[in-house]
């Protein structure tokens, strides 16, 4: 008998063994998707990890219930990559599989009800059924297998529970667990010619329809439409709108064999009908950089391309992509944000047309499943453009991985698990597939830069902007001084206000960067000074004026604004630090003629809004764009001549060893949006702490100098890139129990790891969703075996969870935390 080890898409360790029924022995394959029963007969879509003939000892196996789709299986290399992610990031294989597969391909069971197969109408055992019970039976007879909620909905009653329970006890209906189909193709009804007709044949048909005027008119209109638009088919919905909505006339033409209504499968994936154009010629420096990248690829797998903003890195990428496609290989092009895909996909499709596929979380579940099927089929996209989740797609012949803006923290997945880093995982994906990896950034991460300086990566620089455009002029403005003199206009210093006025008068555009959403980041009592916090989390709530509510960005809870202070009962809450919503209000107040838009997660809820806003701004239909980090990452707008940073101090003042690195990156990146074409642009950075060392380093503009300055501190205190970090987070509803458990774990770890253990310590937000949090940090110096370290950490955590202190405790691992 054959057995299969299955990965269940849940946060459970190890694999689970099932028997393979005889009828499936030829169709169950390693990497295939199967339906299995797991925990209280719930059905799940599992992934086959291994096939063998060794029966498990100590328990009786359940059988695989069915194969989801014959011939569909993850390749051995794909499965190996997913298991590497599981091992490296200390996440159960099921969690990785759950993250990798689109929802439509890992549908779990839902509890549904149906009539018992052996029940007969007269088989009630002499028990007379109530009117309600008969109505419930009628619903099941008409609809088949449905869930409880649907029964209530169809009967329009909320009191059917007693009747359903009685029918269950009598065996008339039964509980049934089912898993939906893996993937339902998108179908479309198409009106088209039944066959090819000559002009003479059509003339005879029209003459024969003299008594069927409606059919004759519909046919004549259809002939004219086909000639004018050079087509021979049309979706039925469009046909009825353009040609005519007479169902009888269309049916008559179909019965005569002139037209037919066909149901066809159509793609959910975007495509372009635009003509493919030639690649742009490279400048001398771009050509030199391309040659250097090619040279490094002969000796190394990975190369770091550091190019100042607007130096033309994307054009270098495009030339490398074209070379890779000519070799018959695939390309993965990673970006940190969905917003960036809008502009980049236009540039790639201008050169490569419909050979470019896009994959990100903004797509529908069905579209993502279709992308999976295509990439696993015989005609995959040669180029895949996407965000970090694109690493989970199947690749048959990966030749090049491009990771643009590789320094971005957005590549790190934080919640839920697996907490992987998209950049690092993509590098490993490339190495496993024998592909070359190109990292690109104007401000590389310290880890990548250290690897380049040590010779592990190749290193190439682009030091000037394309077209010899000058770097923008940086102006640091002291907000504290202008506030003292009472010269501020809301959140704007006179310098920023006058620069905006000058740029707008010339018909150019402005970007304002404020790294906070909402109207006010917190509300404070004007009497006692108390800050309004979330009831479930230890964090202040953000105020949104347009809906007059408070919102917690950690648990998502909403609440109205109290009329008086909840602490003292006397004072009233006032707005404090402004967010993007308030900046937008002030801009409209001071520049009433300007056309203003805002780009943050509150207004950019889907890819359509992203695309529409970016296209509007790119076309010059907007004057001022206000946004959070979204506006700082790789966007290219020709008419932007001024960038304003509203509050730079908020970037620097985080209690995190990476805070200065992130602040430097953010300021350099957002500055790079100004003056990308034509004359020199300007950047006005509003600060209160003018003497902060980060601002001095930004003014100098030397990344190498910035890295050298900060890396000495990193090395002294054993932080990345000179060590590796593993963060263990403990959560519990009881603060006292949590502290005891955290202290016990730290003591167990210090028995062998000694000074490598830091903490326990509370994070910046010590309570989320009513769960208290404490973190323990492990610093692993270079040369220490990470696999042995992880094994030891798991062992001590398992001991803790099995002991008295482990009751109700949750443990989470984060390898290479950000």
N, C-alpha and C positions, 0 to 999 in steps of 0.2 A: 504493500500500500504506500502511496505517495503522501508526503506531508509538506506543508508550506509554512515558513516563518513570515508572519505578516507585521507590517508597521501600521499601527492604529493611529489615526490623526488626532491624538489627544496628548496631554502633557503627562504621559506615563512612560516610565523607563522600560527598556528592553523590547524584545519582539515577542509575538504570541504565535504559538503553533496551532495550525488547523489541519484537518485531513482534507485531501483532495478527492472528491467523489470521482468514481470511475468515468462518468460522462464528461468530466472536465480535465482529465489527465493530459489530453493533447492540447488544451487551450490555455491552461494556467501557465504563465511564463514569469520569469524573474523580472520585476519592474512593472508587471501588469496590475491593473486595478480590479479588485474583487469586492463583493459584498460579503461581510461576515457579521455574525452575532457577537455582541460584546457587552457585558454587564446588564443584567435584567432584560436580556433579549432585545437590546437596542441594536439597530443595524448601522454599520459604518462602511464607508468606502476605504478599504485598506490597500496598501501597496505591498506586493510580494517581494520580500527581501531575499529569500532563498528557498530552493526545493530540495528535498532529501527523502530518504526512506527510513529514517531513524525515529521510531515512535517515542514520544516523551514519556518519562517515568513519573508516576505518581498521580496522574490525572488522565481522564478520558477526553480526547480532542473533539471539538465541534467541527462539523464539515463547512467548507466554503459553500455559500449558498448560490452564488452565481458569478460569472465573469461579466464585468461591466461592459467591456467592448473588446472583442477578439482582435488581436493584431496591434492594439494600443498598449505600449509598454515603455517605461523609462529605460534609456540605454544604461549599460553597465557604468559608463563614465559619469552619467548624470546621477545615478544612484550613489556612486562613490563620492561625488561632490557633496551631495546632501548629507551623507554620513560624516564627511569631514566637518561640515558646518556644525553638526550635532556634537561631535567630539570636541572641537576647538572652543565653541562658545558654551559648552557645558549645558546644552539643551537636549531634552529627550528627542529621539528621532521622530516621534509623532508630532511634536511641536514644529519641527523643521518642515515635515511633510505638509502639515496644516498650512504653514505660511507659503509653501511652494505651489501647492495646487490651487487653482481658482475655485471659488465656492461651487460653481456648477459642476466641478469634477470631484468634489468631496462631500456631496450632500449626505447629511446624516438622516437617520430615521426620524419620523414623527409618529406619535401615537395616533392611530386611526381606528375606526370601527367599521364593521361590515356584518352582513347577515351570515349566520353560521352556514357552512356549505351543506350540512346534512339536515337543516331545518326544513320542515314541510308546513304548508299553510294550516293544516289541521293537526299539527303536532304540538299542541299546547298542553297536552296532558290533562285535558279537562278543565284547565284554569282559564277563566274568562279574562280576556285582555281588556284593559281600560281604553277609553277613547284616545288618550294621550299616547299610550303604548302602540296602538294601531297607527296613529299618525307618524310616530317615529319609524315604525317598520316601513311605512309607505315611502318615507324619505330615503331609507337605505335601498329599498327596492328600485327606486327611480335613479338614485345617484351612485349606487355601488359603494365603494370604499371612501368614506369621508371622516373628518375629525369631528370632535365634539363641538367645537366652535361653529363649524359649518351647519351642524344639526340645529343649533339654536338660531342661527341666522336664517336658515330656510323656513323654519317654523315661526320665526319672529316672536320667540318666547324665551324667557330666561329660566323657566321652571321645569325643564325637561330632564334634569339630572336624575330625579327619582325614577322616572319611567325608564331611562337608559339603564340605570343600575338594576332595576327589576328584570329587564330583558337580558342583561348580562348573567344574572343569577339563574335565569331559566334556560340559558344556553341558546337563546334565539339570536342574539348578536354576540360577536366576539371581538376581542382586541386583536389588532393585526399591526405588526411593525413592517414598514416598507421603505425602500430607498428609491427616490425618483431616478429617472434615466440620467445617465452621465451628462449628456449634452443634447439639447433639442435644437436642430438647425432652424434658421430663420427662413420661413417660406413666404413666397410672394406669388399672387395670382397675376398672370400675365396674359394679355390679349394679343394674339399674333395671327398671321396667315396660317391656314391649315396646311397649305403647301405653296409652292412657287407657281404663280399664275402669269400667263402671257397677257399682253395688252388686249389681244383679240378675245381671249377667254373672259377677261374682266368686262369687256364691252357686252358680250353675250349675257353675262350674269346680271349686269345692270338692266339690260332690256327685259330680262325675265322677271324683274322685280317691279314692273309698272303698277301692279295692283297692291304691292306691299311698299307703300310710299316711305314709311319709317325706316324699313330695312334699306331701301334704295338710297335715301338721304345719308344714313349712317355709313354705308359702303362708299359713297362718293366722297364724303368728308374724310373718311379714313384713307382713301387713295391719295387725296390732296395732302393730307398731313404727312404720310409716308414719303411722298416726293419732296415735300418742303424740308423735312427734318432728316432725310436720309436714314430712315429706320424702318423696321418691319415688325416691331413689337412695342408694347406700352403696358406699364402696370395698370391693372384693372381700375384702381381708384383714379388714376390720371385719365384713363380712357373715358370713363363716365363724365369726368369734368370737362374734357376737351372736345370729345367727339359726340357724346350724347349719353344720357342716363336711362335710355329705354331698355329695360331688362328684356322685354319681349322681342324687340328688334335684334338685340345681340344674340338671344337664344335662337331666333330664326336663322340668322346668318351662320351660327354654329351648326345647326341641324342640316343646313344646306351644304356643309363642308367647305364654307368659304373662310370662316374664322374659327379659332379655337381658344378656349381659356385653359391655359396650362398652369400647373402649380410647380414652381421651380425653387430651388434653394439659392438664397442670395447671401452675400458676405456682409457681416456687420463691421468689417474693418474699413477704415478710411482709405480712399484712393484719390489720385489726382488725374485729371485729364490734360494737364498742362504739358506743353512740349518740353522735352529734355534739352538743356542748353549745355554748351561747352563749359569746362571748368575755367575759372579766372586764372590768368597768368600770375605767377608768384613774383614778388619783389626779389631783389637781390638777397636781402637778409633772410626772407622766407625760404628761398631756394637753398641757401647755405644751411639753414636749420634743418630742412628736409634731408639734405645729404648727410648731415651729422647724425640724425635719427637713424637713417638707413645703416650708417656705419656702426653705430652702437648695437643695432639689432643683430649684427653678424656675430657679436661676442656676448651680448646679454639679452635676457628675455624682457627686461623692464627698463624704460627710459623716462626720465622726468624732463618735461619741456616747460621751462619757466619763461613766460613772456609777459611783458608789461601789458596792462589793459589796452585793448584796441591794437595790439601788435599783429593780429592776423593769424592767431593759432588755429582757428577753425578752417581756414583755407589749407593749412598744412595737413590737418586731419583729412580733409576731403581728398587730397592727392594720395594720401596713404590708403584711404578706403578704396579708391579706384584701383590702385595697384593690387590690393588684397582680393577684390572681386575678380579681377582679371586672372588671378591664380586659382579661381574656383572655390575660394574660401569665404567664410562668413565674418561679419564684423559686429561687435557689440559696442555701442556708443552710449556711455552712461552720463547722465546729468543729475544734479542734486535736487532739482525742483521741477514739478509739472509745468510751471509757468515758462520755464526756459525752452520746453519742447516746441512751443508755438513758433518761435522764430527759427530755431535750428532745423525743425522739420521742413520748413519752407526752403531753407538754403540747401538741404540735402536733396529734397525732391526736385529742386530746380536742375540738379545734376544727374540724379540717379532715378528719378521718376518713381514708379510704383514698386521699385525694388527695396524701398524703405518701409519697414513696419514699425509701428509705435506701440509701446506697452507701458502702462502705468495704472495706478489705482483709481484714476478718474474715469476709466473705461467701465462699461457695464460688465457684470459677471459673465454674461453670455459672450460678449466680445472678447473678453480675456480667455475664455475657454476655447473660442474659435482660433485665437492666436496660438494657443498651445497646440491645438490639433494641426494647424498649418505648419508650425515649426517642427512638429514630430512627423510630418508627412513627407511626400516626395518633392514638394515644391515650396520649401521654406523661403522666407525673406532673406536675401543676402546681407541686408543691413537691418539691425534692430536698434532703434533709438528709444531709450527709456530711463526710468529712475531705478533706484536700488533693487526693486523687486524683479527687474529684468534678468538678474543673474539666475533666477529659478527656471527660466524657459529652457526647453531642450535645444541643444546646439549639436549639429551633426558634424560640422567641419569648421570649427572656430579658428580663424587665422589672426585676428587682431582685436584687442580690447582697448578702447579709448575711454579714459576716465577724466572728464572735463571738470574743472573747478574741484580738483581732488581734495583740497583742504577743507571742504564744506562739512560742517557738523551734521547736515541733513542726511548724509550717507549712513549715519548711525541709527539703527533701529533701537528704540528705547522701550516702548510698550506696544503690544505685548511681546512675549518671547517668541522666537529666539532673538536675543539682543545682538545681532550681527552688525558688522561694519561693511557697507556695500562696497567701498573701495578695496578693503583688504580681501573680502570674499571674491571680488572680481579678479583680483591679481591671482589668487589661488585657482580660480576657474580657468584663467588663461594658461597658467602653468600646467594644469592637469590635461589641458587639450593641446598642448604644444603651441600655443598662440603667443604672439608678441603683445606686450602691454605698454601703452603710452599714457603717462599721467601728465595732465596739463593744468597750470595755474599761474596767476601773477604773484600769488603769495602762498607758496607750498606749505603743507603741514610740516611741522618740525620733524616728524618721523620720516617722511619722504625725502626731505632735504638732507637729513643726516645720512640716509641710505645713499643718496647721490654723492655727497661729499666723501663718504667712505669708499666709494667705488662699487658698491653693491648694485646700484642703478647707473645707467648712463645718464649724462647731464647735458642739456642743450639750452641755450638762452636766446631769447629775442628781446633786445634791449631798447628798441625804438618802436614808436607807433607806425602803423602802416601809412604810407604817403607822407612821412616826415612830419606828421601832425604833432604839435607840442603837447607835453603833459599838462594837465590843468594846473592853474594857480591855486594854491591852498591858502586860505585865510582863517586863522583861529581867532574867534571873537569871544571876549570875556563877558559872559552873561551876568556874572556877579556885579561887575562894575556898572553895567547899564541898569540893572535892577536898583542898585544903590542910588543912581541918579534919576530913577523913575522915568526912564526913556524907552522902556519896553512897549511894544505894541502886541499885547497878548503874549504869545510864546516867541515872538520875533524880535530880534535885536534890530536897531536902526540900520546896521550894515546889511543884514540879510534882506530886510524890507526894501532898501534902496536898490540892491542888486537885482532882486526879483522884478522890481518896477522897470529897471533899465532893460532887462532881458525881454520882458513881455512887450515893452514898447517897440522893440525891434522885431517882433513877431516870432521870437524863438521860444523854446520850451524850458520848463523847470521841473526838477524832481526834488521832492522833500522826503527825507528819510526820518521816520520816528519808529523806534523799535518796540512800540507798545500799541496794542489794539485797544478799541473802545474809546469812550469819551474821557474817562478818568481812571487811572490804574488803581486807585483806592479812594474811599471816602473817609473823612476824619471829623470827629465831633469838634465843633468850635468852642465847646465849653471845657470838656475834660481831656480832649486829645485822643480818645479811644478810636481805633481803626476798626471798621466793620469787616469782620472775617466770615469765611464760610463755616457753617455749622458742622460740616463733615470733614473739612480739611483745615490744616493750620496755615492758612494763606488768606491774604486780603482778596476781596471780590472786586471785579472790574465793573465799572458803571458804564452802561450803554444808554445814551440819552434818547436815541431814536425810538427805542421800545420801552424806555424808562424802567429798566430792570438791572439787577446786579447778577453777574455771571461768574461762576468759579471755573477757571480754565483747567483745573485738575480733575474734578468730578463731573463738571457740566451742569451742576445744579443752578437753578434760577430762583430769584426771589424779588419782590417789590422793595422799593427803597422805604425804610421806616420814616415816619414823620418826625420822631424825636429820637435822641440817642438811647440805645438799648442798655448802656452802662449807667449813665447818670440820670437819664430821664428828663434832662433840662435843655441840653444843647441840641443843635441841629447839625446834620452831616453836610460838609462842604467838599467840593471837588479839589483834588490835589494834582499829582503829576498828570499832564495831559497825554491822551492817546491819539491815534490817527483820526478818530471821529471828531475830536475837538479841534485838531489842527485843520481839518477840512472846513469846519464851521468858521474858524478865524480867517482862513484864506478867502472864503466867500464874502466875509465881512470887509476885509481890507482890499480885496481885488474883485469887486462885484462884476466886472466885465469879463473876467477870465473864465475859461471853460475848465472845470476841475473834475478830477476823478480820483477814487481811492482804491488802492490795491492791498487788501489784507484778507485773512481767512474768513472774515465775516461777510464780505461782499463777493469774494471770488470762490463760490461754492462748487463750481464745476468747470470743466475744460472749455465749454462754450463761452462762458463769461470771461475766462482768461483770454481766449483768442479774440473775442470782440473788443475787449479793452486795449489789448496790445496793438491790434490792427488800427483802432481809432487813434491811439497816441502816435503810432508810426506814421499814419497818414496826415498828421498835423491837425486833426480835428479836436484835439485837447491841448490846453496850454500848461496845466500844472498836474502832475501825478504825485499823489501822496501815498506812501506805502511803508510797510515793514521790511523785513529782510528780503522779501520777494523782489523789490526794486533794485537790490544791490548785486544780484547774481547774474552776470553774463548777458544782460539785455543790451541791445545795440540800437540806439535811437540817434539818428543823424542830426536832429535839430535841437538836442538838449545842450544848452550852453551854461547852465547853472545847476549845481546840486547843493541843497541845503541839508545839513545834519542838525536836527533840532536839539538833540540832547546827547552829546557824545559821552558824557560822564556815566550815563546809565550802562554803557557797554563795558566800562572798565571796573565798576564797583562790585563785581560778583566775587564771593568768597571761593575762588577756584583757581588752581595754579595755571589753568589755560586762559583765564580771563583776558590777560594782556595780549596774548596771541590772537584770540578771537577779535578783540577790539581793533588791533592793528589790521587784521585781514578785512574786517568789515569796513573800516574807514578807507582803506586803499581800494577795495572793490567798488564801494559806492561812489568814490571820487572818480573812478574810471568810467562812469556813465557820462561824464561831462566832456564836451568838446571832442567827440570821437571823429568828427569830420570838419574840415575847414579851419576856422580860427580857433585859437586857444580858449578853452572853457575855464570856468571858475568853480571852486568848491568853498562854501562858507560853513565852517564847523563851529557850532556854538558850544562853549565849554565853561564850566565854573572853576575847575581846577587847572588853570593854565600851565602850571609847572609840572604836571604829570609827565613822567618819562616817556610814556607811550606817544604823547603828542609830539614830543621832541624828535622821537625816532620816525614818526610819520612824516614830519617836515623834511627830514634828511632824505627819505625815500629810498634808502638802501636796505633791501631785505636781508642781505648777507650781514650787514652791520647789526640789524635788529636781532637776527638769529644768534650771532656771536655773543651779543650782550646778554640775552636771556638764557641761552643754553648753559652758560657757566653756572647759573643758579639751579637749573634743572639737574645738572650733573651732581652738584653738591648735595642736593636733597633727594637724589635717586628717583627722579620723575622721568617719564618718557621724554625724549627717545632713548634714554640711558637705562631704562628698566621697563618691565612690563607690569601692568596692574590687573588685579582681579578683585572685583568688588562683590562682597556678599551682603545682601540686604535681607534683614529679618523684619517680619511684619506680624503684628498681633493686635487684637482689639483691647487688650489690657496692657497699659504702659508698664506697670510694675513687673508683670510676667515677662514682658519683652526685654526689659533691662537685665533681669536675671539670666535669661537665655543668652543674650548678647555677651554678657560678661563671662558666662560659662564657655561659650564658643571661643571667645578670644583667648581664654586661658588654655583651652585644649590646643589651639593652633600655635600658641607661643611655646608649647613644650618642645616643638621641633623648629618652628620658623623664627622664633625669638624676635629680634627687632624688625623683621620684615612685616610684622603685623601692626597696623595702625588702627586705633580705635578700641572699642566701639565709640561711634560719634553719631549725633543726630544730623541728618541732612538739612538743607536749607528749608525744606517743607517737611516737618516732622510727622505730620498726620495727613493721610489721603484716604478719602472714602471711609472714614471712621476707623481706619487701621493705622496704628502707630508704626513708625519706621526707625530703624537704627542700622547703620552700615559699619562693616568691618572691611578695611582695605588691606590687600596683600601687595607688597612691592617685591617683584622677582627680578633680581639682577641678571644681566646678560650672562649666558652660560648655564644658568639653572634650568633643569629639565622641567618644562611646563607640563608635560603629560604626567610626570610623577607628582608634581605639585598639585595638579587638579585631582588626581586620585586620592591624595592625602586629604585635601579639603573636603571632597565628597564623603570620605570615610568619617571625618569628624562631624560633619553636618548630619549624616545618617545616625550617628551615635546620639547626637543631641535630640533629633526628632523622635527617636525611639525611647528616650528617657522621659522623666517626669516633666522636665522643662519644655519638652517638645509638643505638649498638648495645645492645639489651636495655633501653633506657630507655622508661618509660611516662610520659606527660604528661597531667595532668587539669586542667580549668579549673573554677573556682567563682566565678561572678559574684555579688556581694553576699553574701559568706560570713558565717556567724554563728559 
